[in-house]
Amino acid sequence: MRSTMRSVGWAGLWPVIVSIIGSPALAQGSAPVSDTTECPKEIAAIATCYSAKHPSGAYLLAAIPNSWNGHLVVFAHGGPAIVPPTADTSKSDLAKYSIAVERGFGWVASTYRREGYGVQMAVEDTEHARQFFVERIRQPRRTILHGASYGGLVGAKLIEKQFKKADGSSVYDGAFLNSGLVVGAARGYDFRVDLRAVYQYYCKNLPRPDEPQYPLWNGLPAGAKVTLKDIGALVDECTGLTQGADARSPQQKQNLANILGVMRFPEPLLLRHMQSATFLFREIVERTTGGRNPFSNVGVTYKGSSDDAVLNRDVVRFTADPAAVTALKADGEPTGAIAVPVISIHSINDPQVVVEVQSHYRDAVQAAGNGERLVQAFTDERAHTSQSAPELAAGIDSLMQWIEQGTKPSPQSIAASCQRLRVTNDGPCRYHPEFTPKGYETRYARGAAVAAAN
């Protein structure tokens, strides 16, 4: 059946469906289903998984537990990816967030149709995943959106779309975001702009002085045949990143210390952020801003190097094109126009998407008059999107209680729920109900001119 489905395409799936799921948990009648696929081992004993390829090119993956509670989690994954998706791409996300299926929720996700940046593209692909589940597998009673990391930004923009059912009600009953980049790309990628400039000041190999020069905000020149491996080799050449500390030359040690001293993120994240500051920046300029520059580092005072004065005097500066900034914001900056309950959790010590992005999202939601629809809660693990099973379950359960009973949770009640859930779920509870993040601008040494431009 797999080869038949691929050949007839999405619209032609209906005539070739030959099976119907039999489950006593079915709430609103049965629907024809798609191809089964192997589930991740974490849920293989308790669920059935399904897959398909959407005409857009996105791969869709769904899971329905044997004891389905009638509700659906639509997942928006992180990234943006810098390698093309495959049919198995979403299985790692399903394994990581298996707690939802273990608690009885159906689950569905899209890989997005291609690698690279594009929030509105990812919004459309995620909504296609929901439609796939409803049309091919089951009609849920309640549907919640779960977005993680970059997927948190995708999720925040998706619920602003306010997709409607035939009766006028929202197809999404609520949203759960963890470690979301809810500040938007125009602000959230500022630190990678700074990295691109600071890296080139110290390393001078991307591009080298004897190679064709291009603006750093472009990430890479159009048509460049640079690979992920090439970026890794260049970073290693400059900093000895993959070598042991004792194997690095004095210059490599100094370069690495200066870059990390200014940027203030952990050493293991340097290569990932450099890959994004090259490939994704090129994506944004080519696909979103029409070749114009959406980034600026004018007015930024860099601190933490061995000679800040010389660094700030000689580092490359560039100014954003206002039209490019507008285009980037239009593609993916939350406006706060939410019509459903949202719970957003984030680690105080997140090394990749800093917790201060939540203050920006809070302000946007409040400015839009929707402050009562947002609850934010904070954990303290020192890793990105690494909340424990009881921490995640507490957020999801609190959201469902809010949706079904109208009882708005608080950071305190979510933390208390987490403690109760530890009885049946392995993992710590690290919520800090008293925590409130500072303004996003306090996180990085960015001048007022940059804040105003963005």
C-alpha positions as a Markdown table, in Angstrom:
| # | Residue | x | y | z |
|---|---|---|---|---|
| 1 | Met | 0.0 | 0.0 | 0.0 |
| 2 | Arg | 2.9 | 2.4 | 0.6 |
| 3 | Ser | 4.0 | 2.5 | -3.0 |
| 4 | Thr | 0.3 | 3.0 | -4.2 |
| 5 | Met | -0.1 | 5.9 | -1.8 |
| 6 | Arg | 3.1 | 7.6 | -3.1 |
| 7 | Ser | 2.0 | 7.2 | -6.7 |
| 8 | Val | -1.6 | 8.6 | -6.4 |
| 9 | Gly | -0.7 | 11.6 | -4.2 |
| 10 | Trp | -2.6 | 13.2 | -1.4 |
| 11 | Ala | -5.9 | 13.8 | -3.2 |
| 12 | Gly | -6.0 | 10.2 | -4.4 |
| 13 | Leu | -5.6 | 8.6 | -1.0 |
| 14 | Trp | -9.2 | 8.1 | -0.4 |
| 15 | Pro | -9.9 | 5.3 | -3.0 |
| 16 | Val | -7.0 | 3.3 | -1.8 |
| 17 | Ile | -7.7 | 3.3 | 2.0 |
| 18 | Val | -8.4 | -0.2 | 3.0 |
| 19 | Ser | -8.5 | -0.3 | 6.8 |
| 20 | Ile | -10.2 | 1.4 | 9.7 |
| 21 | Ile | -8.9 | 1.6 | 13.2 |
| 22 | Gly | -11.0 | -0.3 | 15.7 |
| 23 | Ser | -10.8 | 1.4 | 19.1 |
| 24 | Pro | -13.3 | 1.7 | 21.9 |
| 25 | Ala | -11.8 | 5.2 | 22.6 |
| 26 | Leu | -13.2 | 6.7 | 19.4 |
| 27 | Ala | -15.3 | 9.7 | 20.4 |
| 28 | Gln | -16.9 | 10.9 | 17.2 |
| 29 | Gly | -17.0 | 8.0 | 14.8 |
| 30 | Ser | -14.3 | 6.4 | 12.8 |
| 31 | Ala | -12.4 | 7.7 | 9.7 |
| 32 | Pro | -10.2 | 6.0 | 7.2 |
| 33 | Val | -6.6 | 5.8 | 8.1 |
| 34 | Ser | -3.2 | 6.1 | 6.5 |
| 35 | Asp | -0.2 | 3.8 | 6.3 |
| 36 | Thr | 1.1 | 2.4 | 9.6 |
| 37 | Thr | 4.7 | 3.0 | 10.4 |
| 38 | Glu | 7.0 | 1.8 | 13.2 |
| 39 | Cys | 6.5 | 3.8 | 16.4 |
| 40 | Pro | 9.5 | 4.9 | 18.5 |
| 41 | Lys | 10.4 | 2.3 | 21.1 |
| 42 | Glu | 9.2 | 4.6 | 23.9 |
| 43 | Ile | 5.5 | 4.1 | 22.8 |
| 44 | Ala | 5.7 | 1.0 | 20.6 |
| 45 | Ala | 3.8 | -1.1 | 23.1 |
| 46 | Ile | 1.0 | 1.4 | 23.7 |
| 47 | Ala | 0.2 | 3.1 | 20.4 |
| 48 | Thr | -0.1 | 2.8 | 16.7 |
| 49 | Cys | 1.8 | 5.2 | 14.4 |
| 50 | Tyr | 0.9 | 6.4 | 10.9 |
| 51 | Ser | 2.7 | 8.3 | 8.2 |
| 52 | Ala | 2.2 | 10.0 | 4.9 |
| 53 | Lys | 3.8 | 12.6 | 2.7 |
| 54 | His | 1.9 | 15.8 | 2.0 |
| 55 | Pro | 1.9 | 17.3 | -1.5 |
| 56 | Ser | 3.9 | 20.2 | -0.1 |
| 57 | Gly | 6.8 | 17.8 | 0.5 |
| 58 | Ala | 6.4 | 17.6 | 4.3 |
| 59 | Tyr | 6.4 | 14.3 | 6.0 |
| 60 | Leu | 3.6 | 13.7 | 8.5 |
| 61 | Leu | 3.7 | 11.4 | 11.5 |
| 62 | Ala | 0.9 | 10.6 | 13.8 |
| 63 | Ala | 0.4 | 8.3 | 16.9 |
| 64 | Ile | -2.8 | 7.2 | 18.6 |
| 65 | Pro | -2.6 | 5.3 | 21.9 |
| 66 | Asn | -4.5 | 2.1 | 22.4 |
| 67 | Ser | -6.4 | 3.8 | 25.2 |
| 68 | Trp | -7.1 | 7.2 | 23.6 |
| 69 | Asn | -8.5 | 10.0 | 25.7 |
| 70 | Gly | -10.1 | 11.6 | 22.8 |
| 71 | His | -7.8 | 14.6 | 22.6 |
| 72 | Leu | -5.0 | 15.6 | 20.2 |
| 73 | Val | -1.6 | 17.2 | 20.5 |
| 74 | Val | -0.4 | 18.9 | 17.3 |
| 75 | Phe | 3.4 | 19.3 | 17.6 |
| 76 | Ala | 5.5 | 22.0 | 16.0 |
| 77 | His | 9.2 | 21.1 | 16.1 |
| 78 | Gly | 12.3 | 23.2 | 16.7 |
| 79 | Gly | 15.0 | 24.3 | 14.3 |
| 80 | Pro | 14.9 | 25.6 | 11.7 |
| 81 | Ala | 16.5 | 22.5 | 10.3 |
| 82 | Ile | 19.6 | 22.9 | 8.2 |
| 83 | Val | 19.3 | 19.5 | 6.5 |
| 84 | Pro | 16.4 | 18.2 | 4.4 |
| 85 | Pro | 13.6 | 16.3 | 6.3 |
| 86 | Thr | 13.0 | 12.6 | 5.9 |
| 87 | Ala | 10.1 | 10.3 | 6.7 |
| 88 | Asp | 11.7 | 9.5 | 10.0 |
| 89 | Thr | 12.6 | 13.0 | 11.1 |
| 90 | Ser | 9.7 | 13.5 | 13.5 |
| 91 | Lys | 10.2 | 10.2 | 15.3 |
| 92 | Ser | 12.8 | 11.7 | 17.5 |
| 93 | Asp | 10.4 | 14.4 | 18.6 |
| 94 | Leu | 7.7 | 11.8 | 19.2 |
| 95 | Ala | 10.1 | 9.8 | 21.4 |
| 96 | Lys | 11.2 | 12.9 | 23.3 |
| 97 | Tyr | 7.7 | 14.0 | 24.0 |
| 98 | Ser | 6.2 | 10.6 | 24.4 |
| 99 | Ile | 4.7 | 11.7 | 27.7 |
| 100 | Ala | 1.7 | 13.1 | 25.7 |
| 101 | Val | 0.9 | 9.7 | 24.2 |
| 102 | Glu | 1.6 | 7.9 | 27.5 |
| 103 | Arg | -1.1 | 10.2 | 29.0 |
| 104 | Gly | -3.6 | 9.1 | 26.4 |
| 105 | Phe | -3.3 | 12.0 | 23.8 |
| 106 | Gly | -3.2 | 11.4 | 20.1 |
| 107 | Trp | -0.1 | 13.1 | 18.6 |
| 108 | Val | 0.7 | 14.5 | 15.1 |
| 109 | Ala | 3.5 | 16.5 | 13.6 |
| 110 | Ser | 4.9 | 17.7 | 10.3 |
| 111 | Thr | 8.6 | 17.9 | 9.4 |
| 112 | Tyr | 7.9 | 21.1 | 7.5 |
| 113 | Arg | 8.2 | 20.9 | 3.7 |
| 114 | Arg | 11.9 | 21.8 | 3.5 |
| 115 | Glu | 14.9 | 22.7 | 5.6 |
| 116 | Gly | 15.5 | 26.4 | 6.4 |
| 117 | Tyr | 13.7 | 29.3 | 7.8 |
| 118 | Gly | 10.1 | 30.2 | 7.2 |
| 119 | Val | 7.6 | 30.6 | 10.1 |
| 120 | Gln | 4.5 | 31.0 | 7.9 |
| 121 | Met | 5.6 | 28.0 | 5.9 |
| 122 | Ala | 5.9 | 26.0 | 9.1 |
| 123 | Val | 2.5 | 27.3 | 10.3 |
| 124 | Glu | 0.8 | 26.0 | 7.2 |
| 125 | Asp | 2.6 | 22.6 | 7.4 |
| 126 | Thr | 1.7 | 22.2 | 11.1 |
| 127 | Glu | -2.0 | 22.9 | 10.3 |
| 128 | His | -1.8 | 20.4 | 7.5 |
| 129 | Ala | -0.7 | 17.8 | 10.1 |
| 130 | Arg | -3.8 | 18.5 | 12.2 |
| 131 | Gln | -6.0 | 18.2 | 9.1 |
| 132 | Phe | -4.3 | 14.9 | 8.3 |
| 133 | Phe | -5.1 | 13.5 | 11.8 |
| 134 | Val | -8.7 | 14.6 | 11.6 |
| 135 | Glu | -9.4 | 13.4 | 8.1 |
| 136 | Arg | -7.3 | 10.2 | 8.0 |
| 137 | Ile | -7.3 | 8.9 | 11.6 |
| 138 | Arg | -9.7 | 10.4 | 14.2 |
| 139 | Gln | -11.8 | 13.5 | 15.0 |
| 140 | Pro | -10.6 | 14.7 | 18.4 |
| 141 | Arg | -12.8 | 16.3 | 21.1 |
| 142 | Arg | -10.1 | 18.8 | 22.1 |
| 143 | Thr | -7.0 | 19.9 | 20.1 |
| 144 | Ile | -4.0 | 21.6 | 21.7 |
| 145 | Leu | -0.9 | 23.0 | 19.9 |
| 146 | His | 2.5 | 22.1 | 21.4 |
| 147 | Gly | 5.5 | 24.1 | 20.1 |
| 148 | Ala | 9.1 | 23.6 | 21.3 |
| 149 | Ser | 12.0 | 26.0 | 20.7 |
| 150 | Tyr | 11.6 | 27.5 | 17.1 |
| 151 | Gly | 8.4 | 25.5 | 17.1 |
| 152 | Gly | 7.2 | 27.7 | 20.0 |
| 153 | Leu | 7.4 | 30.6 | 17.6 |
| 154 | Val | 5.6 | 28.6 | 15.0 |
| 155 | Gly | 2.9 | 27.7 | 17.5 |
| 156 | Ala | 2.5 | 31.2 | 18.7 |
| 157 | Lys | 2.0 | 32.4 | 15.2 |
| 158 | Leu | -0.3 | 29.5 | 14.3 |
| 159 | Ile | -2.8 | 30.2 | 17.1 |
| 160 | Glu | -2.9 | 33.8 | 16.0 |
| 161 | Lys | -4.3 | 32.6 | 12.7 |
| 162 | Gln | -7.4 | 31.5 | 14.6 |
| 163 | Phe | -8.4 | 28.6 | 12.3 |
| 164 | Lys | -12.1 | 27.9 | 12.6 |
| 165 | Lys | -14.4 | 24.9 | 12.5 |
| 166 | Ala | -17.6 | 25.0 | 10.5 |
| 167 | Asp | -19.5 | 26.2 | 13.7 |
| 168 | Gly | -17.2 | 29.2 | 14.1 |
| 169 | Ser | -15.2 | 27.8 | 17.1 |
| 170 | Ser | -11.5 | 27.6 | 17.1 |
| 171 | Val | -9.9 | 24.3 | 15.9 |
| 172 | Tyr | -7.3 | 24.8 | 18.6 |
| 173 | Asp | -8.5 | 24.8 | 22.1 |
| 174 | Gly | -5.2 | 25.9 | 23.7 |
| 175 | Ala | -1.5 | 26.0 | 23.3 |
| 176 | Phe | 1.4 | 24.6 | 25.3 |
| 177 | Leu | 4.9 | 26.1 | 24.5 |
| 178 | Asn | 8.2 | 24.9 | 26.0 |
| 179 | Ser | 11.4 | 26.8 | 25.5 |
| 180 | Gly | 9.8 | 28.8 | 22.7 |
| 181 | Leu | 11.6 | 31.4 | 20.6 |
| 182 | Val | 8.6 | 33.6 | 21.2 |
| 183 | Val | 10.5 | 36.9 | 20.7 |
| 184 | Gly | 10.5 | 36.3 | 16.9 |
| 185 | Ala | 13.4 | 36.1 | 14.5 |
| 186 | Ala | 14.0 | 39.8 | 14.1 |
| 187 | Arg | 14.9 | 40.1 | 17.8 |
| 188 | Gly | 15.8 | 36.5 | 18.6 |
| 189 | Tyr | 18.6 | 36.2 | 16.1 |
| 190 | Asp | 20.4 | 39.3 | 17.3 |
| 191 | Phe | 22.9 | 37.3 | 19.2 |
| 192 | Arg | 23.7 | 35.3 | 16.1 |
| 193 | Val | 24.2 | 38.6 | 14.2 |
| 194 | Asp | 26.7 | 39.5 | 16.9 |
| 195 | Leu | 28.4 | 36.1 | 16.7 |
| 196 | Arg | 28.8 | 36.4 | 13.0 |
| 197 | Ala | 30.6 | 39.8 | 13.4 |
| 198 | Val | 32.7 | 38.8 | 16.4 |
| 199 | Tyr | 33.7 | 35.4 | 14.9 |
| 200 | Gln | 34.9 | 37.1 | 11.7 |
| 201 | Tyr | 36.8 | 39.7 | 13.6 |
| 202 | Tyr | 38.9 | 37.0 | 15.4 |
| 203 | Cys | 38.9 | 34.2 | 12.8 |
| 204 | Lys | 38.9 | 36.0 | 9.4 |
| 205 | Asn | 38.2 | 32.8 | 7.5 |
| 206 | Leu | 34.5 | 33.2 | 6.6 |
| 207 | Pro | 35.4 | 34.7 | 4.1 |
| 208 | Arg | 39.2 | 34.7 | 4.1 |
| 209 | Pro | 40.9 | 38.0 | 3.0 |
| 210 | Asp | 41.9 | 36.5 | -0.4 |
| 211 | Glu | 38.4 | 35.2 | -1.1 |
| 212 | Pro | 35.4 | 37.2 | -2.7 |
| 213 | Gln | 34.0 | 39.3 | 0.1 |
| 214 | Tyr | 30.3 | 39.5 | 1.0 |
| 215 | Pro | 28.3 | 41.2 | 3.7 |
| 216 | Leu | 28.2 | 39.1 | 6.9 |
| 217 | Trp | 24.5 | 39.6 | 7.4 |
| 218 | Asn | 24.0 | 37.5 | 4.3 |
| 219 | Gly | 25.5 | 34.5 | 6.1 |
| 220 | Leu | 27.0 | 33.1 | 3.0 |
| 221 | Pro | 27.1 | 34.3 | -0.6 |
| 222 | Ala | 24.4 | 33.2 | -2.9 |
| 223 | Gly | 25.3 | 29.9 | -4.6 |
| 224 | Ala | 28.2 | 29.2 | -2.3 |
| 225 | Lys | 29.0 | 25.4 | -2.2 |
| 226 | Val | 29.8 | 25.5 | 1.5 |
| 227 | Thr | 28.7 | 22.5 | 3.6 |
| 228 | Leu | 28.0 | 21.9 | 7.3 |
| 229 | Lys | 31.3 | 20.0 | 7.4 |
| 230 | Asp | 33.1 | 23.0 | 5.9 |
| 231 | Ile | 31.7 | 25.3 | 8.6 |
| 232 | Gly | 32.9 | 22.9 | 11.2 |
| 233 | Ala | 36.4 | 22.8 | 9.7 |
| 234 | Leu | 36.6 | 26.6 | 9.6 |
| 235 | Val | 35.5 | 27.0 | 13.2 |
| 236 | Asp | 37.9 | 24.2 | 14.3 |
| 237 | Glu | 40.8 | 25.9 | 12.4 |
| 238 | Cys | 40.2 | 29.1 | 14.3 |
| 239 | Thr | 39.3 | 27.8 | 17.7 |
| 240 | Gly | 40.4 | 24.1 | 18.0 |
| 241 | Leu | 36.8 | 23.5 | 19.0 |
| 242 | Thr | 36.8 | 19.7 | 18.4 |
| 243 | Gln | 40.2 | 19.3 | 20.0 |
| 244 | Gly | 41.0 | 18.8 | 23.6 |
| 245 | Ala | 42.0 | 22.0 | 25.4 |
| 246 | Asp | 45.6 | 20.8 | 25.6 |
| 247 | Ala | 45.8 | 20.3 | 21.9 |
| 248 | Arg | 44.8 | 23.8 | 21.0 |
| 249 | Ser | 47.4 | 26.4 | 20.0 |
| 250 | Pro | 47.7 | 29.5 | 22.1 |
| 251 | Gln | 46.0 | 31.5 | 19.4 |
| 252 | Gln | 43.1 | 29.0 | 19.1 |
| 253 | Lys | 42.7 | 29.2 | 22.9 |
| 254 | Gln | 42.6 | 33.0 | 22.8 |
| 255 | Asn | 40.2 | 33.1 | 19.9 |
| 256 | Leu | 37.8 | 30.7 | 21.6 |
| 257 | Ala | 38.0 | 32.5 | 24.9 |
| 258 | Asn | 37.3 | 35.8 | 23.3 |
| 259 | Ile | 34.3 | 34.6 | 21.2 |
| 260 | Leu | 32.7 | 32.8 | 24.1 |
| 261 | Gly | 33.6 | 35.6 | 26.5 |
| 262 | Val | 31.7 | 38.1 | 24.4 |
| 263 | Met | 28.8 | 35.8 | 23.4 |
| 264 | Arg | 28.2 | 34.2 | 26.8 |
| 265 | Phe | 26.9 | 30.9 | 25.7 |
| 266 | Pro | 28.5 | 27.4 | 26.3 |
| 267 | Glu | 31.3 | 26.1 | 24.2 |
| 268 | Pro | 29.2 | 23.2 | 22.8 |
| 269 | Leu | 26.7 | 25.6 | 21.2 |
| 270 | Leu | 29.3 | 27.5 | 19.2 |
| 271 | Leu | 29.2 | 25.4 | 16.0 |
| 272 | Arg | 25.4 | 25.1 | 16.0 |
| 273 | His | 25.0 | 28.9 | 16.3 |
| 274 | Met | 27.7 | 29.4 | 13.6 |
| 275 | Gln | 25.8 | 27.1 | 11.3 |
| 276 | Ser | 22.6 | 29.0 | 11.8 |
| 277 | Ala | 24.4 | 32.4 | 11.4 |
| 278 | Thr | 25.5 | 31.2 | 8.0 |
| 279 | Phe | 23.0 | 28.9 | 6.4 |
| 280 | Leu | 19.8 | 30.3 | 8.0 |
| 281 | Phe | 20.9 | 33.9 | 7.5 |
| 282 | Arg | 21.3 | 33.1 | 3.8 |
| 283 | Glu | 17.9 | 31.5 | 3.8 |
| 284 | Ile | 16.2 | 34.5 | 5.4 |
| 285 | Val | 17.8 | 37.0 | 3.0 |
| 286 | Glu | 17.0 | 34.9 | -0.1 |
| 287 | Arg | 13.5 | 33.7 | 0.8 |
| 288 | Thr | 12.0 | 36.3 | 3.3 |
| 289 | Thr | 13.6 | 39.7 | 2.8 |
| 290 | Gly | 14.2 | 39.8 | -0.9 |
| 291 | Gly | 17.9 | 40.1 | -0.7 |
| 292 | Arg | 17.8 | 43.0 | 1.8 |
| 293 | Asn | 19.5 | 43.1 | 5.2 |
| 294 | Pro | 17.2 | 42.6 | 8.2 |
| 295 | Phe | 20.0 | 42.8 | 10.8 |
| 296 | Ser | 22.0 | 45.5 | 12.5 |
| 297 | Asn | 24.8 | 45.7 | 15.0 |
| 298 | Val | 25.2 | 49.5 | 14.9 |
| 299 | Gly | 25.3 | 50.7 | 18.5 |
| 300 | Val | 26.2 | 47.4 | 20.0 |
| 301 | Thr | 29.0 | 47.5 | 22.6 |
| 302 | Tyr | 30.7 | 44.2 | 22.8 |
| 303 | Lys | 32.1 | 43.1 | 26.2 |
| 304 | Gly | 34.0 | 40.2 | 27.5 |
| 305 | Ser | 37.1 | 40.0 | 25.2 |
| 306 | Ser | 40.7 | 40.5 | 26.0 |
| 307 | Asp | 40.6 | 43.9 | 24.4 |
| 308 | Asp | 37.0 | 45.3 | 24.2 |
| 309 | Ala | 38.1 | 48.7 | 23.0 |
| 310 | Val | 39.9 | 47.4 | 19.9 |
| 311 | Leu | 37.1 | 44.9 | 19.2 |
| 312 | Asn | 34.5 | 47.6 | 19.2 |
| 313 | Arg | 36.6 | 49.9 | 17.1 |
| 314 | Asp | 37.4 | 47.4 | 14.3 |
| 315 | Val | 34.5 | 44.9 | 14.2 |
| 316 | Val | 32.4 | 45.1 | 11.0 |
| 317 | Arg | 29.2 | 47.1 | 11.4 |
| 318 | Phe | 26.1 | 47.0 | 9.3 |
| 319 | Thr | 22.7 | 48.7 | 9.3 |
| 320 | Ala | 19.3 | 47.0 | 8.8 |
| 321 | Asp | 17.0 | 47.9 | 5.9 |
| 322 | Pro | 13.7 | 48.9 | 7.4 |
| 323 | Ala | 11.7 | 47.1 | 4.7 |
| 324 | Ala | 13.7 | 43.9 | 5.4 |
| 325 | Val | 13.0 | 44.2 | 9.2 |
| 326 | Thr | 9.3 | 44.6 | 8.4 |
| 327 | Ala | 9.3 | 41.5 | 6.2 |
| 328 | Leu | 11.0 | 39.4 | 8.8 |
| 329 | Lys | 8.6 | 40.5 | 11.5 |
| 330 | Ala | 5.6 | 39.9 | 9.3 |
| 331 | Asp | 6.8 | 36.3 | 8.7 |
| 332 | Gly | 7.3 | 35.5 | 12.3 |
| 333 | Glu | 6.9 | 37.9 | 15.2 |
| 334 | Pro | 4.1 | 37.2 | 17.7 |
| 335 | Thr | 1.6 | 40.0 | 18.0 |
| 336 | Gly | -0.1 | 38.6 | 21.1 |
| 337 | Ala | -3.5 | 38.2 | 19.3 |
| 338 | Ile | -4.4 | 35.0 | 21.0 |
| 339 | Ala | -8.0 | 33.8 | 21.5 |
| 340 | Val | -7.3 | 30.6 | 23.4 |
| 341 | Pro | -5.5 | 29.7 | 26.7 |
| 342 | Val | -1.7 | 29.5 | 26.4 |
| 343 | Ile | 0.8 | 28.0 | 28.9 |
| 344 | Ser | 4.4 | 28.8 | 28.1 |
| 345 | Ile | 7.2 | 27.2 | 30.2 |
| 346 | His | 10.9 | 28.0 | 29.9 |
| 347 | Ser | 14.1 | 27.2 | 31.7 |
| 348 | Ile | 15.7 | 30.1 | 33.7 |
| 349 | Asn | 19.1 | 28.7 | 32.6 |
| 350 | Asp | 18.3 | 27.9 | 28.9 |
| 351 | Pro | 21.6 | 28.3 | 27.1 |
| 352 | Gln | 20.1 | 28.4 | 23.6 |
| 353 | Val | 16.8 | 30.4 | 23.7 |
| 354 | Val | 17.3 | 32.7 | 26.7 |
| 355 | Val | 14.5 | 33.0 | 29.2 |
| 356 | Glu | 14.2 | 36.7 | 28.7 |
| 357 | Val | 12.3 | 36.1 | 25.4 |
| 358 | Gln | 9.3 | 35.4 | 27.6 |
| 359 | Ser | 9.2 | 38.9 | 28.8 |
| 360 | His | 8.8 | 40.1 | 25.3 |
| 361 | Tyr | 6.0 | 37.6 | 24.6 |
| 362 | Arg | 4.2 | 38.6 | 27.9 |
| 363 | Asp | 4.4 | 42.3 | 26.9 |
| 364 | Ala | 3.0 | 41.6 | 23.4 |
| 365 | Val | 0.1 | 39.5 | 24.8 |
| 366 | Gln | -0.7 | 42.1 | 27.4 |
| 367 | Ala | -0.5 | 45.0 | 24.9 |
| 368 | Ala | -3.0 | 43.1 | 22.7 |
| 369 | Gly | -5.4 | 42.9 | 25.6 |
| 370 | Asn | -5.0 | 39.1 | 26.1 |
| 371 | Gly | -3.0 | 38.9 | 29.3 |
| 372 | Glu | -5.6 | 36.7 | 31.0 |
| 373 | Arg | -5.1 | 34.0 | 28.3 |
| 374 | Leu | -1.4 | 33.5 | 29.1 |
| 375 | Val | 0.3 | 31.7 | 32.0 |
| 376 | Gln | 4.1 | 31.5 | 32.1 |
| 377 | Ala | 6.1 | 29.2 | 34.4 |
| 378 | Phe | 9.8 | 28.6 | 34.8 |
| 379 | Thr | 12.1 | 25.7 | 35.5 |
| 380 | Asp | 15.8 | 25.7 | 36.1 |
| 381 | Glu | 17.5 | 22.9 | 34.1 |
| 382 | Arg | 20.6 | 23.9 | 32.3 |
| 383 | Ala | 19.7 | 22.6 | 28.9 |
| 384 | His | 17.4 | 23.6 | 26.1 |
| 385 | Thr | 14.0 | 21.9 | 25.8 |
| 386 | Ser | 14.9 | 19.5 | 28.5 |
| 387 | Gln | 12.0 | 19.7 | 30.8 |
| 388 | Ser | 11.3 | 16.4 | 32.6 |
| 389 | Ala | 8.3 | 14.2 | 32.1 |
| 390 | Pro | 6.4 | 15.4 | 35.2 |
| 391 | Glu | 7.2 | 19.0 | 34.3 |
| 392 | Leu | 5.8 | 18.6 | 30.8 |
| 393 | Ala | 2.8 | 16.6 | 32.0 |
| 394 | Ala | 2.0 | 19.3 | 34.6 |
| 395 | Gly | 1.9 | 21.9 | 31.9 |
| 396 | Ile | -0.3 | 19.9 | 29.6 |
| 397 | Asp | -2.6 | 18.7 | 32.4 |
| 398 | Ser | -3.0 | 22.3 | 33.7 |
| 399 | Leu | -3.8 | 23.5 | 30.2 |
| 400 | Met | -6.5 | 20.8 | 29.7 |
| 401 | Gln | -8.0 | 21.7 | 33.1 |
| 402 | Trp | -8.1 | 25.4 | 32.1 |
| 403 | Ile | -9.8 | 24.5 | 28.8 |
| 404 | Glu | -12.3 | 22.1 | 30.2 |
| 405 | Gln | -13.1 | 23.6 | 33.6 |
| 406 | Gly | -12.3 | 27.2 | 33.1 |
| 407 | Thr | -9.9 | 27.2 | 36.0 |
| 408 | Lys | -6.9 | 29.3 | 35.1 |
| 409 | Pro | -3.7 | 27.8 | 36.5 |
| 410 | Ser | -0.9 | 29.7 | 38.2 |
| 411 | Pro | 2.9 | 29.0 | 38.3 |
| 412 | Gln | 2.3 | 27.8 | 41.9 |
| 413 | Ser | -0.5 | 25.4 | 40.8 |
| 414 | Ile | 1.6 | 24.0 | 37.9 |
| 415 | Ala | 4.5 | 23.4 | 40.3 |
| 416 | Ala | 2.2 | 21.6 | 42.7 |
| 417 | Ser | 0.8 | 19.5 | 39.9 |
| 418 | Cys | 4.3 | 18.5 | 39.0 |
| 419 | Gln | 5.1 | 17.3 | 42.4 |
| 420 | Arg | 1.9 | 15.1 | 42.4 |
| 421 | Leu | 2.9 | 13.7 | 39.0 |
| 422 | Arg | 6.3 | 12.6 | 40.2 |
| 423 | Val | 4.5 | 9.6 | 41.9 |
| 424 | Thr | 3.8 | 8.1 | 38.4 |
| 425 | Asn | 6.4 | 9.9 | 36.2 |
| 426 | Asp | 10.2 | 9.7 | 36.5 |
| 427 | Gly | 12.0 | 13.0 | 36.7 |
| 428 | Pro | 12.6 | 16.1 | 38.8 |
| 429 | Cys | 10.3 | 19.0 | 39.4 |
| 430 | Arg | 12.3 | 22.2 | 39.0 |
| 431 | Tyr | 9.6 | 24.9 | 38.8 |
| 432 | His | 10.3 | 28.3 | 40.4 |
| 433 | Pro | 6.9 | 30.0 | 40.8 |
| 434 | Glu | 8.5 | 33.1 | 42.1 |
| 435 | Phe | 10.6 | 33.8 | 39.0 |
| 436 | Thr | 9.9 | 36.6 | 36.6 |
| 437 | Pro | 12.2 | 37.2 | 33.6 |
| 438 | Lys | 13.8 | 40.6 | 33.0 |
| 439 | Gly | 13.4 | 42.5 | 29.8 |
| 440 | Tyr | 15.0 | 40.9 | 26.7 |
| 441 | Glu | 17.2 | 43.9 | 26.1 |
| 442 | Thr | 18.9 | 43.3 | 29.4 |
| 443 | Arg | 20.3 | 39.9 | 28.2 |
| 444 | Tyr | 22.7 | 41.2 | 25.6 |
| 445 | Ala | 24.8 | 44.3 | 25.3 |
| 446 | Arg | 22.8 | 45.8 | 22.5 |
| 447 | Gly | 22.5 | 49.6 | 22.2 |
| 448 | Ala | 19.2 | 51.5 | 22.0 |
| 449 | Ala | 19.7 | 52.1 | 18.3 |
| 450 | Val | 19.5 | 48.3 | 17.7 |
| 451 | Ala | 16.4 | 47.9 | 19.9 |
| 452 | Ala | 14.7 | 50.8 | 18.1 |
| 453 | Ala | 15.6 | 49.4 | 14.7 |
| 454 | Asn | 14.1 | 46.0 | 15.5 |
